[in-house]
């Protein structure tokens, strides 16, 4: 691994190992807001500087820019959960993927919300227990006793999306600030708690991390669009972005792609 990425990966590991990110996330709203601004500015400046030195490894795009996408276009999810923002990565990672509507979580939520089954009979309860016991991604849950509350929250979330539409984290901070901070179990600030995606070599939108339940609900409810944040882009796709930015003609590329809006000719 190159020195720059070894350093960044090391810093990420230290943040996880020391629990700094978790402490900030679990702190009060004031501290989260205090940290968010410098964090956003620092990461953006670092990605921009690294892009200048090694443009093949970092994107020109704002690492915190929110894209609006059709959830039906997010067909696959990557097998790893990549945390670094603004990275451009080559290789076959984008081909190592699963179809979302075939994974167990999709089936559990479909049984619950579309078929009307109980949480228990849907299989979700056992799934949540296995996540907690395996110390895996358990959405901030630390005991089986919290699963019932989690299910009640998901019921409310489904009804809210169905009746009021899908809301961005910024919108939720305006209407339900306290609850939005409390429900943030992934990031140092709720504004970063949008559905997280990667972009594959051909522009494929691939779910990566954050907002798994919300994405699946949006699919089941035929929501027209959802806000997303991009973590990683394939190097081939970044070449396409760069070519479009230079106003070069690129064959077989739809310039209406949400990740090309800031560089396409229509801008």
Protein Blocks (a to p, Z undefined) as FASTA:
>chain_A
ZZklmmmmmmmmmmmmnommmmmmmmcfklmmmmmmmmmmmmmmmmmmmmmmmmmlccfb
dfkbccdddfklmmbccfbdcfbghiacedjklmmccdfklgmklmmmmmmmmnopafkl
nommmmmmmmmmnopaeehpabfklmmmmmmmmmmmmmmmmmnopadfklmmmmmmmlmm
mmpckbmbfklmcccddddfkopacdfbghilmmmmmmmnopabdcdddfbdcfklmmmm
mmmmnopacehiafkbfklmmmmmkZZ
